[in-house]
Amino acid sequence: MEGKKKADDVAFMLGQVLKTMGIKVGDPDSWPQLTGRASLSGEPSVFLGSVPLPTAKKIANTLVYAESVRRSQEP
């Protein structure tokens, strides 16, 4: 049960991050499904579902931009 709670918490936090990026979880055209799961051993995981290509591209571009900003700020 604890693994499921951790997975649900991570899924919620990821959903909030996506929301700030303008990506709506539950929208078939944006990000249809995002759920927390736990294995029988209690290991938490997050099921991302299938993500439409435009959404995947938006996330990839955001990650590349964030990494370039981080590297430009290194001494």
PyMOL Python script that loads the backbone (N, CA, C, O; Angstrom):
from pymol import cmd

cmd.read_pdbstr("""\
ATOM      1  N   MET A   1       0.817  -1.197   0.000  1.00  0.00           N
ATOM      2  CA  MET A   1       0.000   0.000   0.000  1.00  0.00           C
ATOM      3  C   MET A   1       0.868   1.271   0.000  1.00  0.00           C
ATOM      4  O   MET A   1       0.520   2.274  -0.623  1.00  0.00           O
ATOM      5  N   GLU A   2       1.984   1.206   0.700  1.00  0.00           N
ATOM      6  CA  GLU A   2       2.872   2.363   0.751  1.00  0.00           C
ATOM      7  C   GLU A   2       3.470   2.669  -0.626  1.00  0.00           C
ATOM      8  O   GLU A   2       3.640   3.830  -0.997  1.00  0.00           O
ATOM      9  N   GLY A   3       3.788   1.596  -1.386  1.00  0.00           N
ATOM     10  CA  GLY A   3       4.312   1.785  -2.737  1.00  0.00           C
ATOM     11  C   GLY A   3       3.303   2.466  -3.639  1.00  0.00           C
ATOM     12  O   GLY A   3       3.674   3.312  -4.452  1.00  0.00           O
ATOM     13  N   LYS A   4       2.031   2.111  -3.509  1.00  0.00           N
ATOM     14  CA  LYS A   4       0.973   2.736  -4.310  1.00  0.00           C
ATOM     15  C   LYS A   4       0.844   4.215  -3.956  1.00  0.00           C
ATOM     16  O   LYS A   4       0.666   5.052  -4.841  1.00  0.00           O
ATOM     17  N   LYS A   5       0.934   4.540  -2.667  1.00  0.00           N
ATOM     18  CA  LYS A   5       0.835   5.946  -2.246  1.00  0.00           C
ATOM     19  C   LYS A   5       2.007   6.755  -2.816  1.00  0.00           C
ATOM     20  O   LYS A   5       1.816   7.864  -3.314  1.00  0.00           O
ATOM     21  N   LYS A   6       3.218   6.194  -2.739  1.00  0.00           N
ATOM     22  CA  LYS A   6       4.383   6.887  -3.311  1.00  0.00           C
ATOM     23  C   LYS A   6       4.195   7.102  -4.812  1.00  0.00           C
ATOM     24  O   LYS A   6       4.474   8.181  -5.335  1.00  0.00           O
ATOM     25  N   ALA A   7       3.720   6.066  -5.494  1.00  0.00           N
ATOM     26  CA  ALA A   7       3.512   6.166  -6.941  1.00  0.00           C
ATOM     27  C   ALA A   7       2.436   7.200  -7.262  1.00  0.00           C
ATOM     28  O   ALA A   7       2.578   7.970  -8.211  1.00  0.00           O
ATOM     29  N   ASP A   8       1.367   7.219  -6.477  1.00  0.00           N
ATOM     30  CA  ASP A   8       0.316   8.222  -6.681  1.00  0.00           C
ATOM     31  C   ASP A   8       0.857   9.630  -6.454  1.00  0.00           C
ATOM     32  O   ASP A   8       0.507  10.556  -7.185  1.00  0.00           O
ATOM     33  N   ASP A   9       1.713   9.795  -5.438  1.00  0.00           N
ATOM     34  CA  ASP A   9       2.302  11.107  -5.161  1.00  0.00           C
ATOM     35  C   ASP A   9       3.182  11.577  -6.320  1.00  0.00           C
ATOM     36  O   ASP A   9       3.132  12.743  -6.714  1.00  0.00           O
ATOM     37  N   VAL A  10       3.979  10.671  -6.857  1.00  0.00           N
ATOM     38  CA  VAL A  10       4.853  11.015  -7.987  1.00  0.00           C
ATOM     39  C   VAL A  10       4.007  11.347  -9.214  1.00  0.00           C
ATOM     40  O   VAL A  10       4.294  12.311  -9.924  1.00  0.00           O
ATOM     41  N   ALA A  11       2.972  10.558  -9.464  1.00  0.00           N
ATOM     42  CA  ALA A  11       2.094  10.823 -10.605  1.00  0.00           C
ATOM     43  C   ALA A  11       1.425  12.191 -10.449  1.00  0.00           C
ATOM     44  O   ALA A  11       1.298  12.931 -11.424  1.00  0.00           O
ATOM     45  N   PHE A  12       1.000  12.528  -9.235  1.00  0.00           N
ATOM     46  CA  PHE A  12       0.381  13.831  -8.989  1.00  0.00           C
ATOM     47  C   PHE A  12       1.373  14.959  -9.254  1.00  0.00           C
ATOM     48  O   PHE A  12       1.043  15.938  -9.923  1.00  0.00           O
ATOM     49  N   MET A  13       2.601  14.818  -8.722  1.00  0.00           N
ATOM     50  CA  MET A  13       3.613  15.868  -8.926  1.00  0.00           C
ATOM     51  C   MET A  13       3.940  16.029 -10.409  1.00  0.00           C
ATOM     52  O   MET A  13       4.073  17.151 -10.898  1.00  0.00           O
ATOM     53  N   LEU A  14       4.068  14.908 -11.124  1.00  0.00           N
ATOM     54  CA  LEU A  14       4.325  14.986 -12.562  1.00  0.00           C
ATOM     55  C   LEU A  14       3.166  15.664 -13.277  1.00  0.00           C
ATOM     56  O   LEU A  14       3.379  16.461 -14.190  1.00  0.00           O
ATOM     57  N   GLY A  15       1.955  15.355 -12.869  1.00  0.00           N
ATOM     58  CA  GLY A  15       0.777  16.006 -13.443  1.00  0.00           C
ATOM     59  C   GLY A  15       0.797  17.507 -13.236  1.00  0.00           C
ATOM     60  O   GLY A  15       0.409  18.268 -14.123  1.00  0.00           O
ATOM     61  N   GLN A  16       1.254  17.939 -12.052  1.00  0.00           N
ATOM     62  CA  GLN A  16       1.339  19.375 -11.772  1.00  0.00           C
ATOM     63  C   GLN A  16       2.407  20.053 -12.635  1.00  0.00           C
ATOM     64  O   GLN A  16       2.209  21.168 -13.118  1.00  0.00           O
ATOM     65  N   VAL A  17       3.529  19.375 -12.822  1.00  0.00           N
ATOM     66  CA  VAL A  17       4.583  19.920 -13.688  1.00  0.00           C
ATOM     67  C   VAL A  17       4.067  20.039 -15.119  1.00  0.00           C
ATOM     68  O   VAL A  17       4.272  21.059 -15.778  1.00  0.00           O
ATOM     69  N   LEU A  18       3.398  18.994 -15.593  1.00  0.00           N
ATOM     70  CA  LEU A  18       2.842  19.044 -16.944  1.00  0.00           C
ATOM     71  C   LEU A  18       1.819  20.161 -17.073  1.00  0.00           C
ATOM     72  O   LEU A  18       1.739  20.823 -18.107  1.00  0.00           O
ATOM     73  N   LYS A  19       1.036  20.368 -16.019  1.00  0.00           N
ATOM     74  CA  LYS A  19       0.028  21.433 -16.036  1.00  0.00           C
ATOM     75  C   LYS A  19       0.686  22.800 -16.206  1.00  0.00           C
ATOM     76  O   LYS A  19       0.174  23.643 -16.943  1.00  0.00           O
ATOM     77  N   THR A  20       1.821  23.030 -15.530  1.00  0.00           N
ATOM     78  CA  THR A  20       2.507  24.309 -15.680  1.00  0.00           C
ATOM     79  C   THR A  20       3.081  24.478 -17.079  1.00  0.00           C
ATOM     80  O   THR A  20       3.325  25.597 -17.530  1.00  0.00           O
ATOM     81  N   MET A  21       3.297  23.341 -17.772  1.00  0.00           N
ATOM     82  CA  MET A  21       3.783  23.393 -19.156  1.00  0.00           C
ATOM     83  C   MET A  21       2.637  23.531 -20.148  1.00  0.00           C
ATOM     84  O   MET A  21       2.867  23.626 -21.353  1.00  0.00           O
ATOM     85  N   GLY A  22       1.403  23.542 -19.651  1.00  0.00           N
ATOM     86  CA  GLY A  22       0.253  23.653 -20.536  1.00  0.00           C
ATOM     87  C   GLY A  22      -0.199  22.324 -21.104  1.00  0.00           C
ATOM     88  O   GLY A  22      -0.925  22.286 -22.098  1.00  0.00           O
ATOM     89  N   ILE A  23       0.229  21.221 -20.476  1.00  0.00           N
ATOM     90  CA  ILE A  23      -0.146  19.880 -20.920  1.00  0.00           C
ATOM     91  C   ILE A  23      -1.164  19.335 -19.933  1.00  0.00           C
ATOM     92  O   ILE A  23      -0.878  19.217 -18.741  1.00  0.00           O
ATOM     93  N   LYS A  24      -2.349  19.004 -20.426  1.00  0.00           N
ATOM     94  CA  LYS A  24      -3.426  18.560 -19.550  1.00  0.00           C
ATOM     95  C   LYS A  24      -3.508  17.036 -19.515  1.00  0.00           C
ATOM     96  O   LYS A  24      -3.754  16.390 -20.534  1.00  0.00           O
ATOM     97  N   VAL A  25      -3.299  16.475 -18.329  1.00  0.00           N
ATOM     98  CA  VAL A  25      -3.441  15.031 -18.154  1.00  0.00           C
ATOM     99  C   VAL A  25      -4.926  14.691 -18.194  1.00  0.00           C
ATOM    100  O   VAL A  25      -5.742  15.371 -17.572  1.00  0.00           O
ATOM    101  N   GLY A  26      -5.270  13.651 -18.917  1.00  0.00           N
ATOM    102  CA  GLY A  26      -6.662  13.246 -19.083  1.00  0.00           C
ATOM    103  C   GLY A  26      -7.247  13.695 -20.408  1.00  0.00           C
ATOM    104  O   GLY A  26      -8.333  13.258 -20.791  1.00  0.00           O
ATOM    105  N   ASP A  27      -6.533  14.565 -21.112  1.00  0.00           N
ATOM    106  CA  ASP A  27      -6.972  15.037 -22.426  1.00  0.00           C
ATOM    107  C   ASP A  27      -6.391  14.102 -23.487  1.00  0.00           C
ATOM    108  O   ASP A  27      -5.170  13.986 -23.586  1.00  0.00           O
ATOM    109  N   PRO A  28      -7.225  13.436 -24.278  1.00  0.00           N
ATOM    110  CA  PRO A  28      -6.713  12.482 -25.281  1.00  0.00           C
ATOM    111  C   PRO A  28      -5.744  13.101 -26.280  1.00  0.00           C
ATOM    112  O   PRO A  28      -4.891  12.401 -26.825  1.00  0.00           O
ATOM    113  N   ASP A  29      -5.862  14.395 -26.524  1.00  0.00           N
ATOM    114  CA  ASP A  29      -4.974  15.047 -27.483  1.00  0.00           C
ATOM    115  C   ASP A  29      -3.703  15.583 -26.829  1.00  0.00           C
ATOM    116  O   ASP A  29      -2.794  16.023 -27.532  1.00  0.00           O
ATOM    117  N   SER A  30      -3.622  15.555 -25.508  1.00  0.00           N
ATOM    118  CA  SER A  30      -2.474  16.107 -24.809  1.00  0.00           C
ATOM    119  C   SER A  30      -1.695  15.026 -24.071  1.00  0.00           C
ATOM    120  O   SER A  30      -0.553  14.730 -24.425  1.00  0.00           O
ATOM    121  N   TRP A  31      -2.309  14.430 -23.039  1.00  0.00           N
ATOM    122  CA  TRP A  31      -1.688  13.343 -22.284  1.00  0.00           C
ATOM    123  C   TRP A  31      -2.815  12.512 -21.703  1.00  0.00           C
ATOM    124  O   TRP A  31      -3.325  12.829 -20.628  1.00  0.00           O
ATOM    125  N   PRO A  32      -3.218  11.436 -22.404  1.00  0.00           N
ATOM    126  CA  PRO A  32      -4.429  10.709 -22.043  1.00  0.00           C
ATOM    127  C   PRO A  32      -4.442  10.086 -20.654  1.00  0.00           C
ATOM    128  O   PRO A  32      -5.459  10.152 -19.963  1.00  0.00           O
ATOM    129  N   GLN A  33      -3.323   9.477 -20.228  1.00  0.00           N
ATOM    130  CA  GLN A  33      -3.370   8.719 -18.988  1.00  0.00           C
ATOM    131  C   GLN A  33      -2.063   8.835 -18.220  1.00  0.00           C
ATOM    132  O   GLN A  33      -0.981   8.791 -18.804  1.00  0.00           O
ATOM    133  N   LEU A  34      -2.174   8.984 -16.906  1.00  0.00           N
ATOM    134  CA  LEU A  34      -1.021   9.046 -16.017  1.00  0.00           C
ATOM    135  C   LEU A  34      -1.491   8.515 -14.674  1.00  0.00           C
ATOM    136  O   LEU A  34      -2.287   9.163 -13.995  1.00  0.00           O
ATOM    137  N   THR A  35      -1.006   7.339 -14.282  1.00  0.00           N
ATOM    138  CA  THR A  35      -1.472   6.742 -13.030  1.00  0.00           C
ATOM    139  C   THR A  35      -0.312   6.157 -12.239  1.00  0.00           C
ATOM    140  O   THR A  35       0.673   5.683 -12.803  1.00  0.00           O
ATOM    141  N   GLY A  36      -0.451   6.201 -10.931  1.00  0.00           N
ATOM    142  CA  GLY A  36       0.510   5.569 -10.046  1.00  0.00           C
ATOM    143  C   GLY A  36       0.163   4.100  -9.890  1.00  0.00           C
ATOM    144  O   GLY A  36      -1.009   3.732  -9.805  1.00  0.00           O
ATOM    145  N   ARG A  37       1.178   3.274  -9.855  1.00  0.00           N
ATOM    146  CA  ARG A  37       0.979   1.834  -9.698  1.00  0.00           C
ATOM    147  C   ARG A  37       2.033   1.297  -8.747  1.00  0.00           C
ATOM    148  O   ARG A  37       3.047   1.946  -8.490  1.00  0.00           O
ATOM    149  N   ALA A  38       1.783   0.109  -8.230  1.00  0.00           N
ATOM    150  CA  ALA A  38       2.778  -0.575  -7.412  1.00  0.00           C
ATOM    151  C   ALA A  38       2.742  -2.056  -7.767  1.00  0.00           C
ATOM    152  O   ALA A  38       1.680  -2.629  -8.008  1.00  0.00           O
ATOM    153  N   SER A  39       3.927  -2.662  -7.793  1.00  0.00           N
ATOM    154  CA  SER A  39       4.006  -4.090  -8.072  1.00  0.00           C
ATOM    155  C   SER A  39       3.571  -4.868  -6.832  1.00  0.00           C
ATOM    156  O   SER A  39       3.344  -4.282  -5.773  1.00  0.00           O
ATOM    157  N   LEU A  40       3.460  -6.160  -6.965  1.00  0.00           N
ATOM    158  CA  LEU A  40       3.092  -6.987  -5.812  1.00  0.00           C
ATOM    159  C   LEU A  40       4.112  -6.873  -4.690  1.00  0.00           C
ATOM    160  O   LEU A  40       3.774  -7.041  -3.518  1.00  0.00           O
ATOM    161  N   SER A  41       5.368  -6.584  -5.048  1.00  0.00           N
ATOM    162  CA  SER A  41       6.410  -6.426  -4.035  1.00  0.00           C
ATOM    163  C   SER A  41       6.341  -5.058  -3.351  1.00  0.00           C
ATOM    164  O   SER A  41       7.052  -4.808  -2.377  1.00  0.00           O
ATOM    165  N   GLY A  42       5.479  -4.176  -3.869  1.00  0.00           N
ATOM    166  CA  GLY A  42       5.341  -2.843  -3.280  1.00  0.00           C
ATOM    167  C   GLY A  42       6.186  -1.777  -3.946  1.00  0.00           C
ATOM    168  O   GLY A  42       6.173  -0.622  -3.521  1.00  0.00           O
ATOM    169  N   GLU A  43       6.928  -2.149  -4.993  1.00  0.00           N
ATOM    170  CA  GLU A  43       7.773  -1.189  -5.710  1.00  0.00           C
ATOM    171  C   GLU A  43       6.901  -0.188  -6.463  1.00  0.00           C
ATOM    172  O   GLU A  43       6.095  -0.586  -7.304  1.00  0.00           O
ATOM    173  N   PRO A  44       7.052   1.114  -6.173  1.00  0.00           N
ATOM    174  CA  PRO A  44       6.215   2.108  -6.853  1.00  0.00           C
ATOM    175  C   PRO A  44       6.661   2.349  -8.291  1.00  0.00           C
ATOM    176  O   PRO A  44       7.847   2.249  -8.606  1.00  0.00           O
ATOM    177  N   SER A  45       5.707   2.666  -9.156  1.00  0.00           N
ATOM    178  CA  SER A  45       6.005   3.047 -10.533  1.00  0.00           C
ATOM    179  C   SER A  45       4.887   3.956 -11.032  1.00  0.00           C
ATOM    180  O   SER A  45       3.819   4.039 -10.427  1.00  0.00           O
ATOM    181  N   VAL A  46       5.146   4.621 -12.126  1.00  0.00           N
ATOM    182  CA  VAL A  46       4.146   5.501 -12.730  1.00  0.00           C
ATOM    183  C   VAL A  46       3.919   5.040 -14.159  1.00  0.00           C
ATOM    184  O   VAL A  46       4.865   4.931 -14.940  1.00  0.00           O
ATOM    185  N   PHE A  47       2.664   4.770 -14.503  1.00  0.00           N
ATOM    186  CA  PHE A  47       2.293   4.401 -15.860  1.00  0.00           C
ATOM    187  C   PHE A  47       2.007   5.678 -16.629  1.00  0.00           C
ATOM    188  O   PHE A  47       1.098   6.430 -16.277  1.00  0.00           O
ATOM    189  N   LEU A  48       2.772   5.923 -17.668  1.00  0.00           N
ATOM    190  CA  LEU A  48       2.641   7.166 -18.424  1.00  0.00           C
ATOM    191  C   LEU A  48       1.595   7.083 -19.523  1.00  0.00           C
ATOM    192  O   LEU A  48       1.115   8.116 -19.990  1.00  0.00           O
ATOM    193  N   GLY A  49       1.233   5.884 -19.944  1.00  0.00           N
ATOM    194  CA  GLY A  49       0.283   5.744 -21.035  1.00  0.00           C
ATOM    195  C   GLY A  49       0.940   6.118 -22.354  1.00  0.00           C
ATOM    196  O   GLY A  49       2.149   6.338 -22.417  1.00  0.00           O
ATOM    197  N   SER A  50       0.143   6.187 -23.396  1.00  0.00           N
ATOM    198  CA  SER A  50       0.670   6.611 -24.689  1.00  0.00           C
ATOM    199  C   SER A  50       0.527   8.132 -24.781  1.00  0.00           C
ATOM    200  O   SER A  50      -0.489   8.705 -24.388  1.00  0.00           O
ATOM    201  N   VAL A  51       1.560   8.754 -25.303  1.00  0.00           N
ATOM    202  CA  VAL A  51       1.595  10.215 -25.377  1.00  0.00           C
ATOM    203  C   VAL A  51       1.614  10.628 -26.837  1.00  0.00           C
ATOM    204  O   VAL A  51       2.448  10.136 -27.598  1.00  0.00           O
ATOM    205  N   PRO A  52       0.717  11.519 -27.252  1.00  0.00           N
ATOM    206  CA  PRO A  52       0.727  11.995 -28.642  1.00  0.00           C
ATOM    207  C   PRO A  52       2.068  12.640 -29.005  1.00  0.00           C
ATOM    208  O   PRO A  52       2.710  13.270 -28.164  1.00  0.00           O
ATOM    209  N   LEU A  53       2.474  12.480 -30.240  1.00  0.00           N
ATOM    210  CA  LEU A  53       3.770  12.987 -30.701  1.00  0.00           C
ATOM    211  C   LEU A  53       3.970  14.485 -30.431  1.00  0.00           C
ATOM    212  O   LEU A  53       5.050  14.856 -29.971  1.00  0.00           O
ATOM    213  N   PRO A  54       2.996  15.365 -30.689  1.00  0.00           N
ATOM    214  CA  PRO A  54       3.236  16.785 -30.401  1.00  0.00           C
ATOM    215  C   PRO A  54       3.553  17.043 -28.921  1.00  0.00           C
ATOM    216  O   PRO A  54       4.369  17.907 -28.602  1.00  0.00           O
ATOM    217  N   THR A  55       2.913  16.301 -28.032  1.00  0.00           N
ATOM    218  CA  THR A  55       3.188  16.462 -26.605  1.00  0.00           C
ATOM    219  C   THR A  55       4.591  15.965 -26.279  1.00  0.00           C
ATOM    220  O   THR A  55       5.321  16.613 -25.529  1.00  0.00           O
ATOM    221  N   ALA A  56       4.971  14.823 -26.836  1.00  0.00           N
ATOM    222  CA  ALA A  56       6.315  14.281 -26.599  1.00  0.00           C
ATOM    223  C   ALA A  56       7.381  15.252 -27.114  1.00  0.00           C
ATOM    224  O   ALA A  56       8.408  15.443 -26.463  1.00  0.00           O
ATOM    225  N   LYS A  57       7.144  15.862 -28.270  1.00  0.00           N
ATOM    226  CA  LYS A  57       8.087  16.843 -28.815  1.00  0.00           C
ATOM    227  C   LYS A  57       8.196  18.060 -27.904  1.00  0.00           C
ATOM    228  O   LYS A  57       9.292  18.576 -27.687  1.00  0.00           O
ATOM    229  N   LYS A  58       7.067  18.523 -27.371  1.00  0.00           N
ATOM    230  CA  LYS A  58       7.067  19.682 -26.477  1.00  0.00           C
ATOM    231  C   LYS A  58       7.889  19.391 -25.226  1.00  0.00           C
ATOM    232  O   LYS A  58       8.666  20.234 -24.778  1.00  0.00           O
ATOM    233  N   ILE A  59       7.718  18.201 -24.667  1.00  0.00           N
ATOM    234  CA  ILE A  59       8.474  17.825 -23.466  1.00  0.00           C
ATOM    235  C   ILE A  59       9.955  17.695 -23.787  1.00  0.00           C
ATOM    236  O   ILE A  59      10.796  18.163 -23.020  1.00  0.00           O
ATOM    237  N   ALA A  60      10.286  17.066 -24.910  1.00  0.00           N
ATOM    238  CA  ALA A  60      11.689  16.917 -25.295  1.00  0.00           C
ATOM    239  C   ALA A  60      12.342  18.279 -25.494  1.00  0.00           C
ATOM    240  O   ALA A  60      13.464  18.494 -25.036  1.00  0.00           O
ATOM    241  N   ASN A  61      11.667  19.192 -26.160  1.00  0.00           N
ATOM    242  CA  ASN A  61      12.218  20.533 -26.376  1.00  0.00           C
ATOM    243  C   ASN A  61      12.411  21.270 -25.057  1.00  0.00           C
ATOM    244  O   ASN A  61      13.405  21.975 -24.880  1.00  0.00           O
ATOM    245  N   THR A  62      11.478  21.113 -24.137  1.00  0.00           N
ATOM    246  CA  THR A  62      11.587  21.753 -22.826  1.00  0.00           C
ATOM    247  C   THR A  62      12.785  21.210 -22.061  1.00  0.00           C
ATOM    248  O   THR A  62      13.529  21.972 -21.445  1.00  0.00           O
ATOM    249  N   LEU A  63      12.973  19.886 -22.099  1.00  0.00           N
ATOM    250  CA  LEU A  63      14.106  19.278 -21.398  1.00  0.00           C
ATOM    251  C   LEU A  63      15.437  19.712 -22.002  1.00  0.00           C
ATOM    252  O   LEU A  63      16.390  19.976 -21.269  1.00  0.00           O
ATOM    253  N   VAL A  64      15.513  19.788 -23.322  1.00  0.00           N
ATOM    254  CA  VAL A  64      16.742  20.233 -23.979  1.00  0.00           C
ATOM    255  C   VAL A  64      17.031  21.683 -23.607  1.00  0.00           C
ATOM    256  O   VAL A  64      18.177  22.031 -23.322  1.00  0.00           O
ATOM    257  N   TYR A  65      16.011  22.526 -23.607  1.00  0.00           N
ATOM    258  CA  TYR A  65      16.190  23.926 -23.236  1.00  0.00           C
ATOM    259  C   TYR A  65      16.659  24.046 -21.784  1.00  0.00           C
ATOM    260  O   TYR A  65      17.585  24.802 -21.487  1.00  0.00           O
ATOM    261  N   ALA A  66      16.020  23.301 -20.884  1.00  0.00           N
ATOM    262  CA  ALA A  66      16.394  23.360 -19.463  1.00  0.00           C
ATOM    263  C   ALA A  66      17.841  22.910 -19.267  1.00  0.00           C
ATOM    264  O   ALA A  66      18.578  23.511 -18.485  1.00  0.00           O
ATOM    265  N   GLU A  67      18.245  21.872 -19.963  1.00  0.00           N
ATOM    266  CA  GLU A  67      19.627  21.401 -19.845  1.00  0.00           C
ATOM    267  C   GLU A  67      20.608  22.431 -20.393  1.00  0.00           C
ATOM    268  O   GLU A  67      21.679  22.621 -19.817  1.00  0.00           O
ATOM    269  N   SER A  68      20.265  23.098 -21.492  1.00  0.00           N
ATOM    270  CA  SER A  68      21.171  24.110 -22.044  1.00  0.00           C
ATOM    271  C   SER A  68      21.292  25.305 -21.100  1.00  0.00           C
ATOM    272  O   SER A  68      22.372  25.881 -20.966  1.00  0.00           O
ATOM    273  N   VAL A  69      20.199  25.678 -20.449  1.00  0.00           N
ATOM    274  CA  VAL A  69      20.257  26.768 -19.474  1.00  0.00           C
ATOM    275  C   VAL A  69      21.122  26.363 -18.291  1.00  0.00           C
ATOM    276  O   VAL A  69      21.947  27.143 -17.816  1.00  0.00           O
ATOM    277  N   ARG A  70      20.925  25.133 -17.819  1.00  0.00           N
ATOM    278  CA  ARG A  70      21.711  24.653 -16.677  1.00  0.00           C
ATOM    279  C   ARG A  70      23.200  24.658 -17.010  1.00  0.00           C
ATOM    280  O   ARG A  70      24.018  25.084 -16.195  1.00  0.00           O
ATOM    281  N   ARG A  71      23.548  24.191 -18.192  1.00  0.00           N
ATOM    282  CA  ARG A  71      24.968  24.152 -18.576  1.00  0.00           C
ATOM    283  C   ARG A  71      25.552  25.539 -18.759  1.00  0.00           C
ATOM    284  O   ARG A  71      26.729  25.759 -18.470  1.00  0.00           O
ATOM    285  N   SER A  72      24.749  26.476 -19.233  1.00  0.00           N
ATOM    286  CA  SER A  72      25.269  27.836 -19.444  1.00  0.00           C
ATOM    287  C   SER A  72      25.514  28.557 -18.112  1.00  0.00           C
ATOM    288  O   SER A  72      26.250  29.542 -18.067  1.00  0.00           O
ATOM    289  N   GLN A  73      24.905  28.072 -17.043  1.00  0.00           N
ATOM    290  CA  GLN A  73      25.072  28.695 -15.731  1.00  0.00           C
ATOM    291  C   GLN A  73      26.187  28.053 -14.915  1.00  0.00           C
ATOM    292  O   GLN A  73      26.531  28.546 -13.841  1.00  0.00           O
ATOM    293  N   GLU A  74      26.756  26.957 -15.417  1.00  0.00           N
ATOM    294  CA  GLU A  74      27.858  26.308 -14.705  1.00  0.00           C
ATOM    295  C   GLU A  74      29.106  27.163 -14.799  1.00  0.00           C
ATOM    296  O   GLU A  74      29.363  27.791 -15.826  1.00  0.00           O
ATOM    297  N   PRO A  75      29.892  27.186 -13.711  1.00  0.00           N
ATOM    298  CA  PRO A  75      31.122  28.003 -13.747  1.00  0.00           C
ATOM    299  C   PRO A  75      32.199  27.408 -14.628  1.00  0.00           C
ATOM    300  O   PRO A  75      33.280  27.982 -14.753  1.00  0.00           O
TER     301      PRO A  75
END
""", "prot")
cmd.dss("prot")
cmd.show_as("cartoon", "prot")
cmd.util.cbc("prot")
cmd.orient("prot")
